[in-house]
Amino acid sequence: MQKHPFTCRQLLNRDYQKIQRQVTKYYKNTTNLVLCLKIIQALLIRRNLAAEKLELPLVEIVREIYQKNPATSDMAIEIYQFGEYFTKREWHLLMEKYKQLVRLFVLVRILGECLKQARRRRLFLSG
């Protein structure tokens, strides 16, 4: 398992431009695309919480990850966080690419919730 390259404090407190350069460098040196996406999600949260208006973080990297790499279930889970990175046409093409994986993820989530509720009912009725 690869070690996370940044602490939460670093992601939220370092200079916005500097952290973007560091994430770009990390992206070029690693093959862990999902971890890169999670770091970019943290920067999106920072952007939304900031008092000043910040630009979208690392647009080129997100676009490259989703458009040039094969679809994986981990990437499908994260795709909805990055809708504003793509044009409507590109988004439509990405949804076609990830449609089956997203449906599978949603189905697994729904089944998991149904199983949890069934277990709770059995515990309630047996107790």
C-alpha angles and dihedrals in degrees: 000000000000120000117243106252097214137044121227089250091055093049093051102036109034121094108285095230093045094051090049090054090049093049090049090053091047091050092053092050099046140056095209099110095167092057089049089053091050091051090050089050088056089052089050089054089049090050091052092049096046120109092217124059110262127190123248107280120245099345094170093053095049092047091049094048094052100036102040104035130072115262116263130182092243091055091045090057092055099041097094091062090066104049095121091058093072138056118246091259093049090047091053090051091048091050089054090051095048100031098105094044092049091049091050091050092050091047092051091049092050093047090048091053091047091052092049091051092047091052091049091051092050091049091048094048095044094047 
